Amino acid sequence: MTKHSNMTEAARRGKYAPLYRYLCELDQSEWRASFAEIEEILGFHLPQSAHEYPAW
């Protein structure tokens, strides 16, 4: 398995899988969302660090 396929498999199974599936179904190359919208898709709150660090 390649590194890319390992990451893809992890995305399909991990806690962020609902977001992965949502993004795969989009018909656009760019998507903007608030943390609240992402949390709604995921079904849980993002970690506090998501609100504190620009990398998120």
ABEGO torsion letter per residue (X at the ends): XBAAAAAAAAAAABAAAAAAAAAAABABABBBBBAAAAAAAAGBBBBAAAAABAAX
